[in-house]
């Protein structure tokens, strides 16, 4: 199934077997790609040689910290993908965790790990902005 086929289906078919299969395939592909990037980054981190020049040590440490932050972000995304795959297995994927309404195919295509519909996400962002302003 292509994205066009997915979007051409009637609203009554939301999260049918074919759509769930499409998103399972998409999430697994993203997971495999992300895991490969994480593995490659870990390999680079392990193979870095220590430098004796103090300037090089500082630069190397800064690069290492940047790589670790990147790995942390990628690990969080990996966890979100795993959560989405678990929701798929339970039959909860594609439904807003706050309202129970459909998240929507277009939103899921843009962000397959989404757990909130647009309206609920906007409310969450407003609450976060309000908390930061206080």
N, C-alpha and C positions, 0 to 999 in steps of 0.2 A: 504494500500500500504506500502511495506517495502522499506528500503533504496535500496536494490538490485533491486526491481521492478522499483523504481524511476530512478536509474542509467541505467537500461536496456532499457529505452525508447529512441526512436530515437531523434536526435537533433531537428528535425522538430516539435516535440511535446513539445518543451520548454515552460514552464509555461502554460500548458494546464490546464483544470479544475481539473484533478486528482492531478497534481503536486501542484497547488495552495492549494488544500484541504490538501495535505500532510503537506505543510509548515504552513498552518493555524493551524492544529492540533499540530504540533511541537511547534510553537510559543505560543499557548495558554497553552500547558502543561508547558513550561518553565516559562511563566508568572505566572501561578498558584503556581508553586513550589517557585518561587522567592518571590511572595507576602506572602506566608506562612512563609518563612524565615524572611522577613522584619517584619511581625507581631510578630513573636517569639522574635526577637531582641528587638523590642519596649517594649514588655512585660517584658523582662529581665531588660531593662533600667529603667522602671517604678518601678520595685519591689526592686531595689537596696536600701539597708538601709544605712543611713549615719553612718560613723564611728567616734568615738571620738579620737582615737589614730592618731596623726599627720602622722605617717608613713603609716598607713592604708588609711588615707584620700588621700595621694599622689598616692598610688598604685591604689586606687579605681578611682581617677580622670583620671589617665593614661589609665586604662581599659575602662573607659567611653568614652574618646576621641577616642580610637581605635575602639570601637563599633560604634560611630557616623561616623567615616570615612568609615567604612564598610557599614553602612546604606546609606551613600551618594553615594558610588559606586554602590550599589545594586539599588538605586533609579534611577541612570543614566541608568543602564541596563534596568530597567523597562520601562523607557521612550523610549529607543531604540526599545524595543519589541513592545510597543504601536505604535510607528512610523511605524515599519515594518507591523503591522496588518493594519494600515491605508493605507499604500502603496498597500497591498494585496487587500483591498476593492476598491481602485481606479484603480486596474489593472496595477500598476507600479512596483510591487514587482518582483525582480529578474533581473531588468534592471539597468545598471550602470547610476547613476545620472549625470555623467560627459560626457560619450561617447554615451549612449543609447544602448550599446552592452549588450548581456547577461552576467550576473555576473558568471554564471556557477553553476550547481547543486552541484558539490563537494565542492565548496567554500561556498555555502549556507548551506550545511550540517554541515560544520565546524563552520560557523559563520552566523546563520540565520538572523542576523540583518544587514548584510553587505549591503552597498549602492553603493560600487564601485567595478568594476572588478579588477582583479589582477594588470593589467598594470596601471590603473588609481590610485590605492592605492599606488603602488610603486612610481609613479610620485609625489603623495602627500607627501609621506614620505621623498623623496629627497628634495622637497621644504622646508619641516619642518627642516630637517638637515641643509640645506643651511642657513635658517633664524637663527638657533641657533648658527651657526658658525660665523655669522656677528656680 
